[in-house]
C-alpha cells in the first residue's frame, strides 16, 4: 500500500474515531449486549416498509426537490403547528435533511464564520464541536453539573460577548436524559434578546419526554422561534435510525442561508422514503404514543437494576439512562466500560467522552431502546457486578 508523500495537517487534529463506533465494535467483538450506541434492536411497523415499497414501485425513484418532497414538508409543518402553535411556510421554512447530524452540521457551516464563538453545553454530543471548528469558529463550553445537569443561565449570560454567533442547545438532552423547561427557554430568550445570536435547537428526542411532562420546543416560544433553527429526526421517532432522515424548521432568512449549504453538501434525500414518511405521519398517534412506549422500557430497565450496585440517575427524557458505578469500582469510566463489555458482556458509553477535557465523574450511559428480552438479559448480567 503506497503512503501519501507529504505530512497532512489535519483540520481536526484532536478528533479520533467516535466513542459510539468504538464501543459498538468492541461489543460485536466480545459478543456483548450493546447498550452503548443509541439505536433500537426492533423494527418499525410493517406498514412503513410497505409504503416505501409502494412509492418505489410507483416510479418515485429519482431526485426529490432540494428542500424535500412537498407532502413530507406539509406533514412536518402540520405537526409542528399542531404541537407548538407556530406556522412554518412549507416553501421557505421547512427542509428535509439526511438525518439530524447533517442538519446540525449544515446549520453551523451556513452561519458560523471564522472567529465566531458558539456556546455549547457540556457534556455535549460529539458532532457539535467538530462542525464549529471546521467552520473556523470557537466552542465556548458551559458545564452541566452532575447529578442534575441543569444549565447555569447566569454563567451563560456572562459568556455572551460580541463574538457570540450561535448557541446550540439539546433537549431532551443526550447523554444526560434531562429535559429543559419553559423557564429555561425564557432565560435563553432573555439572554439573546436584542442580539443577532442564532439558536440551533437539537430536539431529536422531542417525543420522548416522561412522567407526563411536555416538551419545551423553541418552535413553541415566539421570540425564540424567530431566531432558532429547530432540528428533529425521523430515525429517533420511528425506530429507523439507519434511514438517516431528519428535518429543520426555521424562519425564512435563516433557512435561505441553510439551503445554500444544504444544496451542495447533500442536495436532496431519498425520495420513496420521504413519501412513505409523509403517509405514515398522517396518524399522529405514531409519534404521540412514543413517550409512553419508551417510559415503559425505562421503567422495566430501572426495575431490573433496582437491586444492583449501580446508582441510577433520573431519566426524564430520551432513551438513555445514566448510572454511577462508584460502589463497584474506582476505575476511570473508559476502563470500566471496556471491562464491563469484555468481562460482563454489556456495552455502555463512558460519559467522559462528552467532555473536551475528559472530565470523569464515574458516570456511564446505557441505551434502553431495546426489546424487553434484551434488557432483561442485560440487567441479569449487570446485577451480578
C-alpha positions in Angstrom: 0.0 0.0 0.0 1.6 3.3 -1.0 1.7 6.1 1.5 0.8 9.8 1.0 4.0 11.6 0.2 3.6 14.6 2.4 2.6 15.3 6.0 -1.2 16.0 6.4 -2.1 19.0 8.6 -5.4 17.8 10.0 -8.4 20.1 10.2 -9.5 18.1 13.3 -6.2 17.1 15.0 -7.8 16.1 18.3 -10.6 14.0 16.8 -10.4 10.3 16.6 -13.0 7.6 16.0 -16.3 8.4 17.8 -16.8 6.6 21.0 -20.1 5.1 19.7 -18.2 3.3 16.9 -15.5 2.2 19.3 -17.9 0.7 21.8 -20.2 -0.9 19.3 -17.2 -2.6 17.6 -16.0 -3.8 20.9 -19.5 -5.2 21.8 -19.5 -7.1 18.5 -16.0 -8.5 19.0 -16.9 -9.7 22.5 -20.4 -10.9 21.8 -21.7 -8.4 24.4 -25.2 -6.9 24.7 -24.9 -3.5 23.1 -26.5 -0.8 25.3 -23.9 1.7 24.1 -24.9 3.2 20.8 -28.4 4.7 20.7 -30.4 2.6 18.3 -33.3 0.2 18.7 -33.0 -3.5 18.2 -36.6 -3.8 17.0 -38.3 -2.8 13.7 -40.7 -0.1 12.7 -44.2 -1.2 11.7 -44.5 -3.1 8.5 -46.9 -0.5 7.1 -44.0 1.9 6.9 -41.9 -0.5 4.8 -44.9 -1.2 2.6 -45.3 2.5 1.9 -41.7 2.7 0.9 -42.1 -0.2 -1.5 -45.3 1.3 -2.9 -43.6 4.6 -3.8 -40.6 2.7 -5.3 -42.9 0.6 -7.5 -44.9 3.7 -8.4 -41.7 5.1 -10.0 -40.7 7.7 -7.5 -37.0 6.8 -7.6 -35.4 10.0 -8.9 -34.2 13.1 -7.2 -36.6 14.8 -4.8 -36.8 18.6 -4.7 -33.8 20.0 -2.9 -35.9 21.2 0.1 -37.7 17.8 0.3 -40.8 16.3 -1.1 -43.8 18.6 -0.7 -46.1 16.1 1.0 -43.5 15.5 3.7 -42.8 19.2 4.2 -46.5 19.7 4.5 -46.8 16.9 7.1 -43.9 18.3 9.1 -45.4 21.8 9.1 -48.8 20.5 10.2 -47.3 18.5 13.0 -45.2 21.5 14.3 -48.2 23.8 14.1 -50.4 21.4 16.0 -47.9 20.7 18.7 -46.2 24.0 19.1 -48.5 26.6 17.6 -46.1 28.1 15.1 -46.9 28.1 11.3 -43.8 27.5 9.2 -44.1 28.1 5.4 -43.5 24.8 3.6 -41.9 26.5 0.6 -39.3 28.6 2.5 -39.1 27.4 6.2 -39.0 23.6 6.2 -36.2 21.5 4.8 -35.8 17.7 4.9 -32.3 16.5 5.7 -30.1 13.4 5.6 -30.5 12.9 9.3 -30.2 15.3 12.2 -26.4 15.3 12.2 -26.4 16.7 8.7 -28.9 19.3 9.7 -26.8 20.4 12.6 -23.6 20.5 10.6 -25.2 22.4 7.8 -26.7 25.0 10.2 -23.3 25.6 11.7 -21.5 25.7 8.3 -24.0 28.1 6.9 -23.9 30.7 9.8 -20.7 30.4 11.7 -17.8 32.5 10.4 -14.1 32.4 11.3 -13.6 33.9 14.7 -17.2 33.5 15.8 -18.0 31.9 19.1 -20.6 29.2 19.6 -21.9 28.4 23.1 -22.5 24.7 23.7 -23.5 22.8 26.9 -21.2 20.1 28.2 -21.4 17.1 28.3 -22.0 17.8 24.6 -23.0 15.5 21.8 -19.8 14.7 19.8 -20.8 16.2 16.4 -21.3 19.8 17.6 -17.8 21.0 18.3 -16.1 19.5 15.1 -18.7 21.3 13.0 -17.9 24.6 14.8 -14.1 24.1 14.4 -14.4 23.2 10.7 -16.3 26.5 10.2 -13.5 28.4 11.8 -15.4 29.1 15.0 -14.6 28.5 18.6 -16.7 26.5 21.0 -17.4 28.1 24.4 -18.4 25.3 26.8 -21.0 25.7 29.6 -20.9 22.9 32.1 -24.0 21.0 33.1 -23.0 19.7 36.5 -23.9 16.2 37.8 -26.2 14.9 39.1 -28.9 17.3 37.9 -27.2 18.6 34.8 -29.1 21.9 34.8 -27.8 25.0 32.9 -26.4 27.8 34.8 -28.0 30.7 33.0 -26.1 33.4 34.9 -22.8 31.8 33.6 -24.3 31.7 30.1 -25.2 35.3 30.2 -21.7 36.2 31.3 -20.2 34.1 28.5 -22.1 36.0 25.8 -20.0 38.6 24.0 -19.6 40.5 20.8 -18.2 37.4 19.0 -21.1 35.1 20.1 -22.8 34.0 16.9 -24.7 31.0 18.0 -26.0 29.0 21.0 -26.5 25.2 20.5 -29.0 23.5 22.8 -30.3 20.0 23.1 -33.4 19.0 25.0 -34.3 16.2 25.8 -30.6 16.0 26.3 -28.1 13.3 25.2 -26.3 11.9 27.2 -27.8 13.1 30.5 -31.5 12.3 29.8 -32.5 15.7 31.3 -35.3 17.9 29.9 -35.3 21.6 29.8 -38.3 23.6 30.9 -40.3 26.5 29.6 -38.5 28.6 32.3 -35.1 27.6 30.7 -36.3 28.8 27.4 -37.4 32.1 29.0 -33.9 32.6 30.3 -32.5 31.8 26.9 -34.8 34.3 25.2 -33.8 37.0 27.7 -30.1 36.4 27.1 -30.4 36.5 23.3 -32.9 39.4 23.2 -31.7 42.4 21.2 -28.8 40.4 19.7 -28.0 38.7 16.4 -27.4 35.3 18.1 -28.9 32.3 16.3 -30.1 29.4 18.4 -29.7 25.9 17.0 -32.1 23.6 18.9 -31.4 19.9 18.7 -34.8 18.4 19.5 -34.4 14.9 18.1 -36.0 13.3 21.2 -38.9 15.7 21.3 -41.5 13.0 21.6 -39.7 11.0 24.3 -40.4 13.0 27.5 -41.6 11.1 30.5 -43.9 11.3 33.5 -46.5 13.5 31.9 -44.1 16.4 31.2 -44.3 18.3 28.0 -41.5 19.1 25.6 -40.5 22.8 25.6 -39.7 23.5 22.0 -38.1 26.6 20.7 -40.7 26.4 18.0 -43.4 27.0 20.7 -41.7 30.1 22.0 -42.5 33.0 19.7 -39.4 35.0 20.5 -37.0 32.1 20.2 -38.8 30.7 17.1 -37.8 33.9 15.3 -34.1 33.2 15.8 -34.0 29.4 16.0 -33.2 26.5 13.7 -35.1 23.6 15.2 -33.9 20.1 14.3 -35.7 16.8 14.6 -35.2 13.2 13.5 -37.5 10.6 12.0 -34.9 8.0 12.9 -35.4 8.6 16.6 -39.2 8.9 16.3 -40.0 5.9 14.1 -37.2 3.5 15.1 -35.4 3.9 11.7 -32.0 5.4 12.6 -30.3 3.8 9.6 -32.5 5.6 7.2 -30.9 8.9 8.1 -33.8 11.3 7.5 -34.5 14.4 9.6 -35.6 17.9 9.2 -35.1 21.5 10.2 -37.6 24.3 10.6 -36.5 28.0 10.7 -37.6 31.5 9.7 -37.0 32.1 6.0 -34.0 34.4 6.5 -32.1 31.6 8.3 -33.4 28.9 6.1 -32.2 30.7 3.0 -28.7 30.5 4.3 -29.1 26.9 5.4 -30.3 25.8 2.0 -27.3 27.5 0.3 -25.1 24.9 2.0 -27.6 22.0 2.0 -27.8 22.0 -1.8 -24.1 21.3 -2.0 -23.4 19.0 0.9 -26.5 16.8 0.4 -28.8 18.4 -2.2 -31.7 16.0 -1.5 -32.8 13.0 0.4 -34.2 9.5 -0.6 -37.4 10.1 -2.5 -39.6 7.0 -1.8 -38.7 7.1 1.9 -39.8 10.8 2.1 -43.1 10.0 0.5 -43.6 6.9 2.8 -42.9 9.1 5.9 -45.5 11.6 4.7 -48.1 8.9 4.6 -47.0 7.5 7.9 -47.3 10.9 9.7 -51.0 11.0 8.8 -51.7 9.2 12.1 -50.4 11.4 14.9 -50.7 8.6 17.4 -47.5 7.2 15.9 -45.4 10.0 17.5 -47.7 10.9 20.3 -47.5 7.4 21.8 -43.8 7.4 21.8 -43.4 8.8 25.3 -45.5 6.0 26.9 -43.7 3.4 24.8 -40.3 4.4 26.0 -41.3 5.2 29.5 -42.3 1.5 29.8 -38.9 0.5 28.7 -37.2 2.9 31.0 -39.2 1.6 34.0 -38.5 -2.0 33.0 -34.8 -1.3 32.8 -34.7 0.6 36.1 -36.6 -2.1 37.9 -34.2 -4.7 36.6 -31.3 -2.8 38.1 -33.0 -1.8 41.3 -31.1 -4.4 43.3 -27.8 -3.8 41.6 -24.9 -1.7 42.9 -25.4 0.9 40.1 -26.8 4.2 41.2 -29.3 5.2 38.6 -29.7 8.9 38.0 -33.1 10.4 36.9 -34.1 9.8 33.3 -36.7 12.4 32.3 -36.4 12.0 28.5 -34.6 10.4 25.6 -34.0 6.6 25.6 -30.9 6.8 27.8 -30.2 6.0 31.4 -27.1 7.4 33.3 -25.6 5.4 36.1 -22.9 6.0 38.7 -20.7 3.0 39.5 -18.7 4.3 42.4 -19.9 1.5 44.7 -18.5 -1.0 42.2 -15.2 0.3 41.1 -12.9 3.4 41.2 -11.7 2.8 37.7 -11.9 5.6 35.1 -15.1 5.3 33.2 -13.4 4.3 29.9 -11.6 1.4 31.6 -14.8 0.4 33.4 -16.8 0.4 30.2 -14.1 -1.7 28.5 -14.1 -4.2 31.3 -17.9 -4.2 31.5 -18.0 -5.2 27.8 -15.3 -7.8 27.9 -16.0 -9.5 31.3 -19.7 -8.8 32.0 -20.9 -8.8 28.4 -22.8 -5.5 28.4 -21.5 -2.4 26.5 -22.1 1.2 27.7 -20.8 4.6 26.9 -18.3 6.5 29.3 -19.8 9.9 29.8 -16.2 11.4 29.9 -16.3 11.1 26.1 -18.7 14.0 26.0 -16.3 16.4 27.7 -13.4 18.1 25.9 -11.1 17.6 28.9 -12.2 14.0 29.5 -13.9 15.0 32.8 -14.6 11.8 34.6 -17.4 11.8 37.1 -17.6 7.9 37.2 -20.9 8.0 35.2 -21.8 5.8 32.2 -24.7 5.8 29.8 -27.0 2.9 28.9 -29.4 2.8 26.0 -32.8 1.2 26.8 -34.2 1.3 23.3 -34.2 -2.4 23.2 -36.6 -5.4 23.3 -37.5 -6.4 26.9 -35.7 -9.7 26.4 -32.5 -7.8 25.6 -33.0 -5.5 28.6 -33.7 -8.4 30.9 -30.6 -10.3 29.8 -28.5 -7.1 30.3 -30.0 -6.5 33.7 -29.3 -10.1 34.8 -25.6 -9.6 33.9 -25.3 -6.1 35.4 -27.0 -7.2 38.7 -24.1 -9.6 39.2 -21.4 -6.9 39.0 
